[in-house]
């Protein structure tokens, strides 16, 4: 087929062609605002109102309004309504200002491909079907990008200065537990402290998130809490009264900490270490089995997962049983039997006479809080010594001597606080002697049981069956305890 099309019939007044069909005009309004901290959409409402007034003055009937609220056009983040507009382009687009539609050159090129005019309330009209109009649009976009980058530099400088001074700067919206000015939110801070208490007692982030939801709390975005969101919130250094800039702790903050720094650091360390030990994930999702993700295949090291197995008896009866099996399918073993076998081993480890000598004297809550408070004061005294040396109030030798004494006391205070806060909730809830009774009575939760296994059992390896009919037995399992003897 020829690439040339004969348009003479439709172009000639006397031609016999039917002519090109006319398409009904479609006028679309596009509104966008980068940040809507209150979530009320008032900014885009004002844009739409003024765009509608422009359409009314020009006699254009509005066919559709596209709104991307609380989405930046400079980050490259996908804008759903912008994409929808490009997928079904109208005859013309009306915006409040050109930078509401595009701020990046690559997005402007996508609009140019539509070859439709862009009318603005505050910046005139752009005819993107002509070279001159495209050149003007590219110039406007380049300067808009420049202004955005300059604004970003100013904001970064301001945030860095405020962070180093220990003052609050919530870049987009206030975090949960704090006010806009950096103070404590009356009700949220109480709830957040309760979440820290629950984590210390052995709860997961997911169960704490459920508690927040039951109490009627939402995130500051108005979203429902889940384990992942709460984990990110509680891990942030601001909870310990530490100022952060670009993921780096830059000093003490001016606001009061929600929890002592030692407690925050210990819970942070434990929340990162325990999922690996117990086979759960960092967001604190609920565990479903005692040994899933802990026991492993002796042949390849693949971790097992509890799964339901269906089988039929000779009588025709269908039977469902739970087994532990890794993805490699090298091994499989009855889950109920293995749970009981490992539990007996773990409890023997927990009650061994030498275990108490290894663990040492436990630190109680009051001692830990006093040690944490002392550690904070000692850090302040160390900073004061450094300032006095800088002002020449102390000689270098005097400053070194005082600092050495303070650091020694600080290390002792931190060690005492950490020994309590970093201890697992299992250790604070039960003594080794109580573990046995709580486990056998059914009082102990599955999460506590997994922590006991992680504490007292170093490895659990399951070998493949010798034949299809081999039943679960101790000969198939090799267990290594954390205490040998």
Secondary structure, DSSP 4 states (H G I P E B T S, - for coil): --S----HHHHSTT--S--PPPPPP-EEEEEEES--TT---HHHHHHHHHHHHHHHHHTPPEEEEEEEET--SSS----HHHHHHHHT--SEEEESSHHHH--SHHHHHHHHTT--EEEESSS-EE-TTSHHHHHHHHHHHHHHHHHHHHHHHHHHHHHHHHHHTT----SSSPPTTB-TTSSB-TTHHHHHHHHHHHHHTT--HHHHHHHHHHTT---TTSPPP-HHHHHHHHHSGGGGTEEEETTEEEEE-SSPPSS-HHHHHHHHHHHHHHHHHHT--TT-PPP--SSTTTSEETTT-PBEEEEEEEEE-TTS-EEEEEEEEETT-S--EEHHHHHHHHHHHHHHHHT-HHHHHHH-PPP-HHHHHHHHHHHHHHHHHHHHHHHHHHTTSS-HHHHHHHHHHHHHHHHHHHHHHHHHHTS-HHHHH--HHHHHHHHHHT-S-HHHHHHHHHHHEEEEEEPPPSSTTPPP-GGGEEEEESS--
